[in-house]
Amino acid sequence: MDDQLYLDKPYLIFVISQRNNFLTIQMEYLSDKSKSFSPKLNLNCNGKILSLEKPVVMGILNITPDSFYDGAKFDTEKTWLAQTEKMLKEGAAIIDIGAVSTRPGSEEIAEDKELEILLPALYSIQKHFPEAILSVDTYRSKVAEIAISKGAFIINDISGGTFDEKMFGTVARLKTPYIIMHIKGTPKNMQINPHYKNVVKEIKDFFIRQLEKLATLGVTDNIVLDPGFGFGKTLEDNYKILSGLESFLELGHPVMAGVSRKSMINKVLKTGPAKALNGTTVLNTIALLNGANILRVHDVKEAKEAVRLVEAYDNAKSTLNDSEI
């Protein structure tokens, strides 16, 4: 091919797809003042626009009996409504409802059982909090489609489309925000000797492959990337991912960090999930400093405080000049 592309200004170029020797690309202009790429920072939740220009907090609502931290705490209407109200009042922008435990070693449950657990809570929360942006934590396309039809707005898929081959087609048809998470293995076996040569690069390559598949179906926005802390990673892997978090923004989509009360905290501090709030706040702060757009947490108030403090720090840092140092 003799045609050449001449660029007189700095651009980031993303290859979206490659078919029959033709490349589909996306070009984003970088101003002279830009030091890094700013991803598409709006999610269109069926007409409700969620801005990610400033980081937001996703509150975790596990309605399962066996989640690693809060299992059986919120499995009745009274408790899940009270927890939802609490998280919304504390500033959660999204409520993420999970009806399947994906803790390390957990067994898969039947699709019908997942729906049996999920739908009563989804109906109830949507009825009592109609303005809330609800996310469904599922890797099943049928569950996702039913949940969206019943009031959810976002699909949060721990498998990033690898557990259900129909998921990407469902996302394309529904045109709903979709969170691609990376996992190595399955929840049952993911923590059995996970190994990478270069964990950040391999996760980034996974995202590129999945984004290309989505692009062939016409899905190029309304996407969030989640590197999957604790999902098939060693302790060192998790901290490498945290350190390299900003590199995922180069793919042109917002990044979510989910470190809340996880073993990457507990193994270092020799504690357990119930005593991991302070450690969670420390790692959430690091994630924000490294570019996270969404914090997925059990404790919304503390996460919102981290967002506000990092914002104050960034604002002061941006106005600090050499003469003041």
N, C-alpha and C positions, 0 to 999 in steps of 0.2 A: 504494500500500500504506500503510494507516494505522497499522499496528503499529509501535511505536517501542521501541528498546532503551535502557534506562537503566542506566548503569554508575556505581556508587558508589565504585569503586576503579580505579586505573590498569591498563589492559590493553593488550596489543598484539593487534591483530586482523589475521589473514591471510585474504585471499579465496582459497579453494582452487579453486572453480569457479563458473561462472555459466551457468546453462541455463534457458531459458524464464522469464526474469525472476526466477529464484530464485538466491540466493547461498548457497553452502556456505562457512562460515567456521570458522576455528580461533581460539580466544581463549586467550591466555596471560596470567595474572595477574602483574603486576610488584609486588614488595614495595616498601615505602617506601625500603628500603636499596638497591634495584636501580638501577644506573645504565645498564645495557644489558641486552638480551635474551640469555638463555643458551639456546642451541639444544639439541635432543635429543642428549644426549651419550653414547648407547650404540648400538653396532651389534650386531645379532643375527646372528651368523655360523653359521647352522644349529644354534643352541643354545649356541654359544660366544659369550659376551657380551664384546665389546671396549669397555671404558670409555674415553671421550674426555674425562672430567672433567679430566684433565691431558693436555697434548699428547703425542702418540705419533709414532713415526718409522716410515715405510714405506721399506723398503730396495728399491732398484731392481735387478732381475736381468734384464738384457737378454741373451737367448740368440741374438740375431741377429748376422750377420757385419758389419753396416754401421751400427750405432748411432753417434751423433755423438761419443760419448766412449769407450765401452767395447766397441765392436764387435769380435766374434771373441775376446773374452777369456774368455767363459763359455759356449762352444758345445759343450762335451763334458761327459759325466757327471762326470768327475773335477773339472773346474773349476767347474761350476755347483753341485755339492754342497759343495765347499770354500767357495765364496763365500756360499752360503746359511748354512752353519754359522757362518762368520765374522760375518755380519750379525746372526744370531740371538743369538750370544754377546755382541755389542756392544749389544744391546738393541732390535733391530727388533721392532715389534709385528706388522708385516705384511710379507710378501715379495711384491713385485709383479713378475710374470713377463711379459715382453714378447717376442713372437715375430715382430713386425713393426716395422721402423724407421719412425718418423714424424718424423724430422729434417726440417728445411726442404729442399725439393727432392726428397724421396724418392719413389720410384715405388711404386705399389700392387702387392702380390703377391697371387696367387690364394688363395682361401680354403683349398683343399686343401693348399697349400704352408704356410700359416700353421699349420694343424693338424699337419702333418708335423713342423714345427719344435717346436711347443708341447708336444704330448702326451708324447713321451719324457721331457722335463724335468719335466713336471707329475707323471707317474707316479713318477719317480725321487725327486723332492723329497718328495712326499707319503708315500712309503714310508719314507724315511730320517728324516723329521721330521714324524711324524703329528700332533703337537700344534700345528704352525705354522699360522698363518692366512695362506692364500695368496690372492693377488689375480691376476686375469688381465687384462692390458692389451690390450683388443680393442674394436673398434667393430662387430663382426659378431655377430648374435644366435645364429647356429648355433654359432660357435666358443665363445661365452659359455655356451650351454646345455650343450655337450659338456664344457667345462672344469669347470663346476659339478658335473656328474654324476660327474666323475673326481677330485674332491677339492678344487677351488678353492672359495672362500667369497665372494669379492667380484668384481664386474664394474667395471673401470675403463675408461670409454668416453671417448676423447678427443673424440668428436663430440657428446657429450651427447644421443644419440638421433637425430641428424640424418643420419647416413650409412646407417642401416638402419632402415626403418620398422617392422620387427618387433621391434626391441630393447625398447621399452617393454612390449609384451605379454609378452615373455620374462621381463623383470624382474618383472612382476606375477605371472606364473605361478610363478616360482621362489622369490619372496619372499626374495631375497638382497640384501645391501647393494649399492648402485649409486652410482658416482661419476660425476656429470655434469660434464664439462669443457666449457668454451667454446672454440671454434675459429672463426676467420673464414677461409673457403675450405677448401682441402684441404692436406695436408702438401706436395704438389707446388707449389702456387701461393700458400700462405698468407702468405709474406713478400714478395710482389710488391706493393709500395705499399699496405699495409693502411691504412684510414682510418676514423676515428670522429669524430663531433661531440662525444660525451661518453663516453669509453670505459668508465668505471665504471658509469654509468647504463645504457648499452646492454647490457653484460654482465649486469647485474642484471635488466633487462627480459627478456633471454633466459632466465635462470634461472626467472623467474616464469612465463613461457610453458611451459617444459618441466615445471615442478612442477605446473602446472594439468593438463597432459596426463596426467601420472602419477597425479594425484589422481582423475581420472575413471576410472582403472583400479583404484582402491583402494590406490594406493601413496602413503602420506603420511609414512612414516618410513624408516629404514635408508638414508638418502640423504646423500651428501656433495657439496659444491659445490667445484669447482676452476675458478678464472678463466682458467686456461690461459696462464701466462706463456710468451711466445715463440711462441705459436700464432696467427699473424696479428696481431701487435702490433709497433709501433715501439718503439725504445728508450724514448722518453718515455712511451708507453702503459704499458709494463711497470712503470715507477716510479710512475705514477699509480695503477695497480692495487694495487701494494704499499702505497702510502699510504692507499688507500681500502679496504683488505682487510676491515676491521671492519664496513663497511656491509653486506657480504654475509651476515653473521651475523643481520641483521635478518629474513632470510627463514626463520629457524627451523631451520637445518640446519648441521652442522659444515662447516668450510672447510679445504680442503687447499691447501698452497702447494708448488709444484714449481719451484724456481729453480735446482736443483743444476747447477753448472758451465755454465750457459747463457750465451748471447751478451750478455744484459743486464749480465753481469759483465765479460765479456771485452772488449766494446766500450768500456767506461769505463776499465778498467785496462790496455788494450792488451796482452792476454795471450790464452791459448787455454785450452780445457777442461782440459788436463792440469795447468795451473797456477792453476786457479780455486777451489781448496779454501778458501783464506782468504776470498775474496770471497763464496763460497757461505755460509760460516758467518756472515758479517756480515749478509747478506740474510735468512738463516734467523732470526737474532736479531730483526731488524726485523719479520719476519712474525709471530713469536711475540708480540712486544710489541703487534702490531696484531690479535691474536686468532686466529691460525692454530691449528687443532686437530690437524692432521696435517702433518708435513714429509715430502715425498717426495724421497729423496736417494740418491746413490751412496755416500756416506760416513757410515755410521751412527754410529760412535763420536763424531765431531765434532758431529753433529746432536743426539745425546743429551746431550752436554756443554752445548750451547746451551740445551736444554730445562731442564736442572738449574740453570744459572746464571740464566736468566730467572725460574724459579720462586723462587730465593733472593731475587732483586731484588724480585719482586712481593710476596713475604711481608714483606720489610723495609719496602717502601713502604706496605703496608696498615697497618702498626703505627706508622708515623711520625706524630707529632702536631705541631701548630703550635709547641709550646713547645720542640721539639727543633731547630727551624730558625732 
